[in-house]
Amino acid sequence: MNWLQALVLGIVQGLTEFLPVSSSGHLEIGQALLGTSGEENLSFAIIVHVATVLSTLVVLWREVSKLFQGTFTTWKWNAEKDYVAKILVSMIPVFIVGMFFKDQVEAFFGNGLLLVGICLLVTALLLALSEWMLNKRKNAGHEVGYKDAFIIGLAQACAVLPGLSRSGSTIATGLMCGVKKESVAQFSFLMVLIPILGEAFLDLLKLLGGEASGNLDLVPAAVGFIAAFLTGCFACRFMIEIVRRQRLIWFAVYCAIIGSVAIFATIS
């Protein structure tokens, strides 16, 4: 992988991590189009995922800091502890998948674009359905409850499949549960921080231990990291605003088109 390929893939990762179009699916498509392959793909994926986690922390630093202070600076039960508890509830499904089905999930990656295309079509359906239900809703919705958190967590667990957007699935599910549009995007981005940080830490240990070193050079790694971080900061802010303005249908159309192209390219 050269620096130009790393730049393109870093931008793809940074944008699609937060936009409801599936970062894993687009990385698979990008790697197929650019002809990058081998163990360096795993190393690169680890690096750019760490970059997008950092971009989330930068964009939502005020919210993260408030939750941290409210949780650890007092023994009293408060709104911050309640919110963190809901995040922990949302993590239960993905924890089960990660603990007991990690190998089965990893087997889905790198097997061509057919599954990616199908999952992108599912993402498009979820986004379109949530947009329709949001337009039909007569009230402003409610804040995230514990039941909502668990159901949104189930959507996140399903979104480990390549092409099934994590942000798209969780935001769409939250909206279909009746959660306020102003709250659902922020919860979606905050709920994934702990699982991704944990996964990134374990993957970094593998990377440092040489288990996933591949042949990725320092320059492409640095370029990919910076590109993913900067575009991730932009995409995170942009997505929060998009959900507030109810414009998910355009992402549904995009996912439907890209998914159809990926399926057609596979079977033709």
Secondary structure, 3 states (H helix, E strand, C coil): CCHHHHHHHHHHHHHHCCCCCCHHHHHHHHHHHHCCCCCHHHHHHHHHHHHHHHHHHHHCHHHHHHHHHHHHCCCCCCHHHHHHHHHHHHHHHHHHHHHHCHHHHHCCCCCCCHHHHHHHHHHHHHHHHHHHHHHHCCCCCECCCHHHHHHHHHHHHHCCCCCCCHHHHHHHHHHHCCECHHHHHHHHHHHCHHHHHHHHHHHHHHHHCCCCCCCCCHHHHHHHHHHHHHHHHHHHHHHHHHHHCCCCHHHHHHHHHHHHHHHHHHHC
